[in-house]
Amino acid sequence: MHVMEKLRGFRDIYPEEAEPRKRIFKVAEDISERFGFSKVEFPSLELLELYKIKSGDELVNQIFSFTDRGNRSVALIPEATPSLVRMISSRKDLRMPAKWYSFQRFWRYEEPQAGRQREFYQFNADIFGVDSYQADAEIVGLAASILDDLGLRGKYIIYLNSREFMESFLSSYGISDPERAYLSIDRMKKKGEDATVDELTELGLNGNAAESLVDSIGTAYSPDDFPVSNYSIDSGGRRSLDRLLKTARLIRGYTDSDIRIDLSIVRGLSYYTGIVFEAFYKFSEFRSILGGGRYDSLSQLISGTNIPSVGFGMGDVVLEAVLKNEGIFDRDLKGPDVFVCYSSAEIFEYALKVANRLRKGGLKVSVSLSVRSISSQLKAASKGNYRYAAIIGERELNSQEVSFKELSSGTQKAIPFERIDNFQKFFDQ
Amino acid sequence: MHVMEKLRGFRDIYPEEAEPRKRIFKVAEDISERFGFSKVEFPSLELLELYKIKSGDELVNQIFSFTDRGNRSVALIPEATPSLVRMISSRKDLRMPAKWYSFQRFWRYEEPQAGRQREFYQFNADIFGVDSYQADAEIVGLAASILDDLGLRGKYIIYLNSREFMESFLSSYGISDPERAYLSIDRMKKKGEDATVDELTELGLNGNAAESLVDSIGTAYSPDDFPVSNYSIDSGGRRSLDRLLKTARLIRGYTDSDIRIDLSIVRGLSYYTGIVFEAFYKFSEFRSILGGGRYDSLSQLISGTNIPSVGFGMGDVVLEAVLKNEGIFDRDLKGPDVFVCYSSAEIFEYALKVANRLRKGGLKVSVSLSVRSISSQLKAASKGNYRYAAIIGERELNSQEVSFKELSSGTQKAIPFERIDNFQKFFDQ
């Protein structure tokens, strides 16, 4: 294999993509901070065992794992939750509830395709130490607020369900171990209702029951229209459904985007215990933009301590595709400000003084790093989309001035060095 | 091994550390942007072969490598340069010079110790496509500007040397293959001058020559005081030295921190061809904060294309230790603003409306996610270092007001809901 090859499913991200991606990271960070969430970081390598506890076979089979020099089976992290639970359980001095966010790379050995890479970023936000519908709403509300602030207000739907409710509901069909049913239901949107009926029949339901089950989870409802009385469930199931509907109503305090109750949303990971949710873009067949839920029992399994937890993860691959589809991926990009041109090597020190003075003022400033003709430097300034060129020849050096040229209009003004901090004002007049 | 164990040399970073680290990332990004550098991202896994070309045995032996499911020998990236060269060589449409920065995780299987982890972040900045002393100065100037802006102005020394000069200089001692001499010289500061004399003798120098060589590289000089005439070198060496001294003088246009010419700074990596440099903290025995140099021939070896290149890398581990030693690691940290307290579940929707309104104004706002007494919520607000509590009871709900309490002074003011965007003004009066 030639060294110039990049591994499949891994990305080289050049400036034209990396610059707009920074806005995504920044919006997710800023909104999380406003919600009182704090950043954490965790390792990219963990013991493989950490994922065997409760992440489910599908995920474990996709892990990049290897034996390290200390003969440990280690995994390139495929998801955030087990690491976060390990962290929250490792310290007894943390104030609860703890609200954490993180933004890291993850790896899964899957077939690369639209919306899926082997290496991807995921933004995660989690609330630990409180089991309440207010916390459930806050996590979904944070997710929605990030999407809204990215420019997707009204462009997505958040589908909600409750694993707790589903357990009651499935047990009313005689399904006592819902894990395998969840796997079938999770694939329903992809494989179709008929395939799900078949799979549920294989799990032991009779054909009529399987069809009735699939029928009653096939429709998504606005929270206000959910036909509660259609579902004959026990009182525990009723309480779970009440909590879900209360949560849905609270979420309206965060966003005016669409919220739906959808019993076919159960999520692929096996550690969820309460609310589960996914957000989908309305206008095209992308995978879910984000997903999450409550996983109250995972900490018990990992650390022996009980810490109620709810959170979500949002990958960069689908989100970026959605933003591109909307034409807002490179929204608010601020181009470079000033390209400093100079006429000879002797003048470079003055040119550099000008450049560094402007940089201290916060402007994005380049200076030619090789001695070229002024005209070829001006060409570079235009091609690089600089707003201004600062032109410095012997005349400017001698008079301690700088000639600024606005590249869009061609207007040029000579400005004394000591006033260049405010040179843009000369063009506003 | 128990799943609660974290791998040695890997870090869990909790909010009290993660929050101040964000400033480090942000300063490095902001200053780079002002210098006209653009962000890039590259994969965390590369073909192992990429590092066998020219990174040197020491680094290759520290790589976390494994065979993936496609039977490829892959490496968790131990450094940025080969990936960057692969990227810059892969596209023919890039405008040169290209100025790139990146901030990623890297992995090396070394013994964890002070200033060294097996997983670390490194900030990298590189200029491709121009071989000039102006470009050399710009890269060192960027490095210095980042350190200055982090609060380290005057606290560090940048040591400069030139591999091109050293080649002439060492050949004047009859050393024709300087690679092994570089390895000895690179360890001189750690092992002492005597050990270096011994090692150079083993490379074939006679004892007197080895002592003379070590003598003449043992002192660091201010660029103005460098005793040029002490070095009997060929005209190529003279030109390299001139370039280095010109570069050093230009760097003064970027920073007033100390610059030294130090011929014992040669860097451990084997791909450097021109300027090499390292920055050290003045006041304690830390490893280098950052280091870099010119590596003009690496692109030829990797891609067959010649792209002159200069850059540097700065790890997070030493930098963070230095900032902590200076007491400025958590400088400029902005605490949370408002904790919204409410008296009963019925009032939560109004409390949430208040919280989300304040959040939209950019404030960091938390709201209690479980129904507790107002006094226990106020206690949580104090412990969490919130500046204000917003207290909402039935009275406030009925009058559509919010009672804000400044926690440092205890001052409390009732403010109508429609004026809460500017509630802080009521306390400034």
Interface residues (C-beta under 8 A of the other chain):
Chain A: M1 V3 M4 E5 K6 L7 R8 F10 R11 D12 I13 Y14 P15 A18 E19 R21 K22 E29 I31 E33 R34 F35 G36 S38 K39 V40 E41 F42 P43 S44 L45 E46 L47 E49 L50 I53 F64 F66 T67 D68 R69 G70 R72 V74 L76 P82 S83 R86 M87 S89 S90 R91 L94 R95 P97 K99 W100 R105 W107 Y109 E119 I127 V130 S132 Q134 A135 A137 E138 G141 S145 L250 G253 Y254 I302 S303 P336 F348 E349 L352 K353 N356 R359 G362 L363 K364 V365 S366 V367 S368 L369 S370 V371 A380 K383 G384
Chain B: M1 V3 M4 E5 K6 L7 R8 F10 R11 D12 I13 Y14 P15 A18 E19 R21 K22 E29 I31 E33 R34 F35 G36 S38 K39 V40 E41 F42 P43 S44 L45 E46 L47 E49 L50 I53 F64 F66 T67 D68 R69 G70 R72 V74 L76 P82 S83 R86 M87 S89 S90 R91 L94 R95 P97 K99 W100 R105 W107 Y109 E119 I127 V130 S132 Q134 A135 A137 E138 G141 S145 L250 G253 Y254 I302 S303 P336 F348 E349 L352 K353 N356 R359 G362 L363 K364 V365 S366 V367 S368 L369 S370 V371 A380 K383 G384
